[in-house]
Amino acid sequence: MSIILTKQNPTRLGGMMIIAGTAIGAGMLANPTATSGVWFVGSVLTLFYVWWCMYLSGLMLLEATLHFPQGASFHTVVRGLLGPRWSALTGLSVAFVLYSLTYAYIFVGGGLTQSSLLTVTEWVSGRPLAISREFSSVVFLLVLAIPIWSSTKLVGHFSTVLISGMLISFFLSNGSLLHSVTLEVLFDRSTHESQHYWRYVWAALPVCLASFGFHGNVPSLVSYYNKESKPVARSILWGSLLALGVYLLWQLAVQGNLPRGEFAPVIAEGGDVTALLAALGQYVTTDAVARFLNAFAFMAIASSFLGVTLGLFDYLRDLFTFTDTPLGRLKTASVTYFPPLLACLFFPTGFVKVMGYVGLMAAIWAVLVPALLVKAARQKFTEPYGYRVQGGMWLVYFVMLFALIVFSVQVLLQMNLIPEFIG
């Protein structure tokens, strides 16, 4: 069977789903824990602020990318506008973040695949077969790497199916939780003691930023839509808004049921879903929630894997100048997937130690660099290529300030100089 690599008749829904699927990943489940210090009202305002900044930086990246030939990725755009030094720094940041996330999704996806395979084999044969996590990780990778090797259009179709299933399982898992939300818990009225909220907002920013990390897909969508700016801008808007809506509903479901003071064991476990469900189990029945939440987590991770590795794939293809042919894309797939797969097989816990720096790197390439790119593009090109982000230069500096804030916060967090809520 031949693989079609053309980008004819791209669907509008596909681009939106790629953006949403990339953003809504395993990191989403950490949001209620990361924002437990500022609680519900503070978390809503924080998420809106972060979404707005990340949305604007995505549009700025779109504006800058349109000045370059179709197929250009971060490497070409940054080198052309900011020079080789910024290109090297951005390249290191992009590679570190995307390789780290790919590693994480292979590891977590392998565990979920192993659990699913054990359930299926037990249902078919009456007893579960001995299936290793390493084998399951390879299966997870191969199934999802094929559509990326094939074409961006096929990734859009896969993402649409996964996002649809994810939303269904999300609402099924959260139906009972949303029904049992109480205003007393949601607005933290259960204690009469003086509470500190906004002092913890800084620690929440890096996690919230990571929840909107779709920027690696913007150059891919520019190529996918044949350099038409409007469908790319719409994909960024509606895809990121869909992610924001899912986050806000999840915040409502969790922080409306589990009191703020009961987050201590969840925080101690790093926001683990099992610990979160155990804590919620003291207040609501979570048996049905757990089943649907497992399905939701699998599809969220799979859709994020597609979006993240598509951005990494296109970046590496542009960096190494591989051709857009089946053989060329196979070479790109090799350098995209083999390093994180080998790291996952031989160092299955290494990612935990480096995740604290992912937000720092993401603040550079997903926020600061797009603002610098659009600033340089407006100075170099007198006329926009059919699209310009509204708001003038003050909006560019507004996004730059956000990047510097998150960057500084991440450094101070590593030095234990910023207060973190512990329950």
C-alpha positions in Angstrom: 0.0 0.0 0.0 1.5 3.3 -1.0 1.6 6.2 1.5 0.2 9.5 0.2 2.4 12.4 1.3 0.5 15.2 -0.4 -1.4 17.9 1.6 -4.5 18.3 -0.7 -7.8 19.3 0.8 -6.7 19.9 4.4 -9.6 20.0 6.8 -10.2 22.9 9.1 -11.1 20.6 11.9 -7.8 18.7 11.6 -5.7 21.7 12.4 -7.7 22.6 15.4 -7.5 19.1 16.7 -3.7 19.0 16.2 -3.4 22.1 18.4 -5.9 20.9 21.0 -4.4 17.4 21.0 -0.9 18.7 21.6 -1.9 20.9 24.4 -4.2 18.5 26.3 -1.8 15.9 27.6 -0.8 14.3 30.8 0.2 17.7 32.1 -3.4 18.7 32.3 -3.9 16.3 35.2 -1.3 18.3 37.1 -3.1 21.6 36.8 -5.5 21.2 39.8 -2.5 20.3 42.0 -0.2 23.0 40.7 -2.9 25.6 41.2 -4.2 24.3 44.6 -2.4 27.2 46.3 -4.3 29.9 44.5 -7.5 27.7 44.4 -10.4 28.0 42.0 -10.8 31.7 41.3 -7.1 32.2 41.2 -6.5 29.2 38.9 -9.2 30.4 36.5 -7.6 33.9 36.2 -4.1 32.3 36.0 -5.2 29.9 33.2 -6.8 32.8 31.2 -3.7 34.9 31.5 -1.4 32.1 30.4 -3.7 31.1 27.6 -3.8 34.6 26.3 0.0 35.0 26.3 0.5 31.6 24.7 -2.2 32.3 22.1 -0.5 35.6 21.2 2.9 34.0 21.0 1.5 31.3 18.7 0.1 34.0 16.3 3.4 35.8 16.4 5.2 32.7 15.3 2.6 32.3 12.5 3.3 35.9 11.3 7.1 35.3 11.3 6.9 31.9 9.6 4.8 33.2 6.7 7.8 35.2 5.4 9.7 32.0 4.7 9.2 29.2 2.1 6.6 26.5 2.7 8.1 23.7 4.9 10.4 26.0 6.9 10.5 25.2 10.6 12.0 26.8 13.7 15.6 26.3 12.5 15.2 28.2 9.2 12.9 31.0 10.6 15.0 31.7 13.7 18.3 31.6 11.8 16.9 33.9 9.1 15.6 36.5 11.5 17.7 36.3 14.7 21.0 34.8 13.5 23.0 31.7 14.2 23.4 32.2 18.0 19.7 32.5 18.6 19.2 29.6 16.2 21.5 27.4 18.3 19.9 28.4 21.6 16.4 27.8 20.2 17.5 24.5 18.7 18.7 23.3 22.0 15.6 24.5 23.7 13.2 22.9 21.1 15.2 19.6 21.1 15.3 19.4 24.8 11.7 20.1 25.4 10.3 18.0 22.6 12.6 15.1 23.1 11.8 15.2 26.9 8.1 15.2 26.2 8.4 12.4 23.6 10.3 10.4 26.2 7.6 11.0 28.8 4.7 10.1 26.5 6.5 6.9 25.4 7.1 5.9 29.0 3.6 6.8 30.3 1.9 5.5 27.1 3.8 2.3 27.4 2.5 1.7 30.9 -1.1 2.4 29.8 -0.7 0.2 26.8 0.7 -2.6 29.0 -2.4 -2.3 31.3 -4.7 -2.4 28.3 -3.0 -5.4 26.7 -3.2 -7.3 30.0 -6.9 -6.6 30.2 -7.5 -7.7 26.6 -5.5 -10.9 26.9 -7.2 -11.8 30.2 -10.6 -11.2 28.6 -9.7 -13.3 25.5 -7.8 -16.2 27.1 -9.0 -16.1 30.7 -5.7 -15.1 32.1 -3.3 -12.1 31.4 -0.2 -12.8 29.4 3.2 -11.7 30.6 3.7 -8.5 28.6 6.6 -6.2 29.6 6.4 -2.5 29.8 9.3 -2.2 27.4 7.4 -4.2 24.7 4.3 -2.1 25.4 6.3 1.1 24.9 7.5 -0.1 21.5 3.9 -1.0 20.5 2.7 2.4 21.6 5.4 4.2 19.7 5.0 2.2 16.4 1.2 2.6 16.3 1.4 6.4 16.7 4.6 7.0 14.7 3.2 5.6 11.4 0.7 8.4 10.8 3.4 11.0 11.5 5.8 9.3 9.0 2.9 9.2 6.5 1.6 12.8 6.5 0.4 15.8 8.6 -3.1 15.2 7.1 -3.2 11.7 8.6 -2.1 13.1 12.0 -5.1 15.5 11.8 -7.4 12.5 11.2 -5.9 10.5 14.1 -6.0 13.6 16.4 -9.7 14.2 15.6 -10.6 10.6 16.5 -8.5 10.7 19.7 -9.8 14.2 20.8 -13.4 13.0 20.2 -12.9 9.9 22.3 -11.0 11.9 24.9 -13.8 14.5 25.2 -16.4 11.7 25.5 -14.4 9.9 28.2 -13.7 13.2 29.9 -17.4 14.1 30.3 -18.3 10.6 31.3 -15.6 10.6 34.0 -16.4 14.1 35.2 -20.2 13.9 35.1 -20.6 12.7 38.7 -17.9 15.0 39.9 -19.4 18.1 38.3 -22.8 17.2 39.7 -21.5 17.0 43.3 -19.6 20.4 43.2 -20.3 22.5 46.2 -19.8 26.3 46.5 -18.4 25.9 50.0 -15.5 23.8 48.7 -15.1 25.6 45.4 -14.6 29.0 47.1 -12.8 27.5 50.1 -15.4 28.6 52.7 -14.8 25.6 55.0 -12.2 27.4 57.1 -12.4 30.7 59.0 -8.7 31.2 59.3 -6.8 33.7 57.2 -5.8 32.1 53.9 -2.9 33.0 51.5 -3.7 32.5 47.9 -1.9 34.9 45.5 1.6 34.2 47.0 1.4 30.8 45.3 0.5 32.0 41.8 4.2 32.1 40.8 4.7 28.4 41.3 1.7 27.6 39.2 2.9 29.5 36.1 5.4 27.0 34.6 2.9 24.1 34.8 0.2 26.2 33.2 2.6 27.3 30.5 3.4 23.7 29.7 -0.3 23.0 29.4 -0.5 25.3 26.3 2.7 24.0 24.5 1.4 23.7 21.0 3.9 26.0 19.3 6.0 23.3 17.7 3.0 22.6 15.4 2.6 26.1 14.0 5.2 25.8 11.2 3.7 22.4 10.4 0.2 23.9 10.1 1.6 26.7 7.9 2.9 24.0 5.5 -0.3 21.9 5.9 -2.6 24.8 4.9 -0.3 25.9 2.1 0.7 29.2 3.7 -2.9 30.4 4.1 -2.9 32.4 7.4 -6.6 32.4 8.2 -7.1 28.6 8.7 -3.9 28.4 10.8 -5.0 31.4 13.0 -8.4 29.8 13.4 -6.8 26.4 14.4 -4.6 28.2 17.0 -7.6 30.1 18.4 -10.2 27.3 18.6 -7.7 24.5 19.4 -6.2 26.5 22.3 -9.7 27.5 23.5 -10.8 23.9 23.5 -7.8 23.1 25.7 -8.7 26.0 28.0 -12.3 24.8 28.3 -11.3 21.3 29.2 -8.8 22.6 31.8 -11.5 24.8 33.4 -14.0 22.0 33.6 -11.4 19.8 35.2 -10.5 22.5 37.7 -14.2 22.8 38.6 -14.6 19.1 39.0 -11.6 18.6 41.2 -11.5 21.8 43.2 -15.2 21.8 43.7 -15.1 18.4 45.5 -11.8 18.1 47.2 -11.1 20.7 49.9 -8.0 22.8 49.5 -6.6 21.5 52.8 -6.9 17.9 51.6 -4.4 18.3 48.8 -1.4 17.5 51.0 -1.2 13.7 50.1 -1.8 14.5 46.4 1.0 17.1 46.4 3.3 14.7 48.2 2.8 12.2 45.3 3.5 14.8 42.7 -0.1 15.1 41.6 -0.4 11.5 40.7 -3.9 10.6 39.3 -4.2 7.6 41.6 -3.5 9.8 44.7 -5.9 12.3 43.4 -8.7 9.8 43.0 -7.9 8.3 46.4 -8.3 11.8 48.0 -11.5 12.4 46.0 -12.9 9.0 47.1 -13.3 10.4 50.6 -16.0 12.8 49.2 -17.5 11.2 46.1 -17.8 7.7 44.6 -15.0 7.4 42.1 -15.2 3.8 40.8 -16.8 4.7 37.5 -14.7 7.9 37.3 -11.5 5.8 37.5 -12.5 3.6 34.6 -13.3 6.5 32.3 -10.4 8.5 33.5 -8.0 5.8 32.5 -9.4 5.9 28.9 -9.2 9.7 29.0 -5.6 9.7 30.1 -4.6 7.2 27.4 -6.2 9.3 24.6 -4.9 12.5 26.0 -1.4 11.2 26.1 -1.7 9.7 22.6 -3.0 12.9 21.1 -0.3 14.9 22.8 2.3 12.4 21.5 1.1 13.0 18.0 1.2 16.8 18.3 4.5 17.0 20.1 6.4 14.6 17.9 4.9 16.1 14.7 6.5 19.4 15.7 9.8 17.6 16.5 9.6 15.6 13.3 9.2 18.7 11.1 11.9 20.6 13.0 14.4 17.8 12.5 13.5 17.3 8.9 14.1 21.0 8.3 17.4 21.0 10.4 18.9 18.0 8.6 17.4 19.0 5.2 15.8 15.5 4.7 13.5 15.3 1.6 9.7 15.0 1.9 9.7 11.5 0.4 9.0 8.2 2.0 12.7 7.5 2.4 13.4 11.0 3.6 10.6 10.9 6.1 11.9 7.5 7.3 15.3 9.1 8.1 13.5 11.9 9.9 11.5 9.4 11.9 14.6 7.5 12.9 16.3 10.6 14.5 12.9 11.6 16.0 12.0 8.4 17.8 15.1 6.3 18.4 16.8 8.6 20.9 13.8 8.9 23.3 12.8 5.2 22.8 16.3 4.1 23.8 16.4 6.4 26.7 13.0 5.1 27.8 14.1 1.5 27.6 17.4 1.9 29.4 16.7 4.9 31.7 13.0 4.6 32.5 13.0 7.1 35.4 15.4 9.7 34.1 12.7 12.1 32.9 11.6 12.9 36.4 14.8 14.6 37.2 14.8 16.9 34.2 11.1 17.9 34.0 11.7 20.8 36.3 13.8 22.5 33.5 11.3 21.8 30.7 9.2 24.8 31.7 12.3 27.0 31.7 13.2 25.9 28.2 9.6 26.2 26.9 9.6 29.8 28.2 12.5 30.5 25.8 11.4 28.9 22.6 7.6 29.0 22.9 7.2 32.5 24.2 10.3 34.7 24.1 11.5 33.6 20.7 8.2 34.1 18.8 8.0 37.6 20.2 11.6 38.3 19.1 10.9 36.8 15.7 7.9 39.0 15.0 9.8 42.0 16.1 12.7 41.2 13.8 10.3 40.3 10.9 8.5 43.7 11.1 11.9 45.4 10.9 13.2 43.3 8.0 10.0 43.1 5.9 8.2 46.4 5.3 5.0 44.6 4.3 3.3 41.7 6.1 2.8 38.5 4.2 -1.0 38.7 4.3 -1.2 38.6 8.1 -0.2 40.7 11.1 -1.0 40.2 14.7 -3.1 43.1 15.9 -2.1 45.2 18.9 1.2 46.8 17.8 4.6 46.5 19.5 3.2 46.9 23.1 1.7 43.4 22.7 5.0 42.0 21.6 6.6 43.4 24.8 3.7 42.1 26.9 4.5 38.6 25.7 8.2 39.1 26.3 7.5 40.1 29.8 5.5 36.9 30.4 8.4 34.9 29.1 10.9 36.6 31.5 8.5 36.1 34.4 8.1 32.4 33.8 11.8 32.0 33.2 12.7 33.8 36.4 10.1 31.9 38.4 11.4 28.5 37.2 15.0 29.5 38.2 13.8 30.7 41.6 11.8 27.5 42.1 14.9 25.4 41.5 16.6 27.5 44.2 13.6 27.1 46.6 13.2 30.8 46.8 9.5 30.9 45.9 6.8 29.6 48.2 5.0 26.4 47.1 1.7 25.2 48.6 2.0 21.9 50.4 -1.5 21.5 51.6 
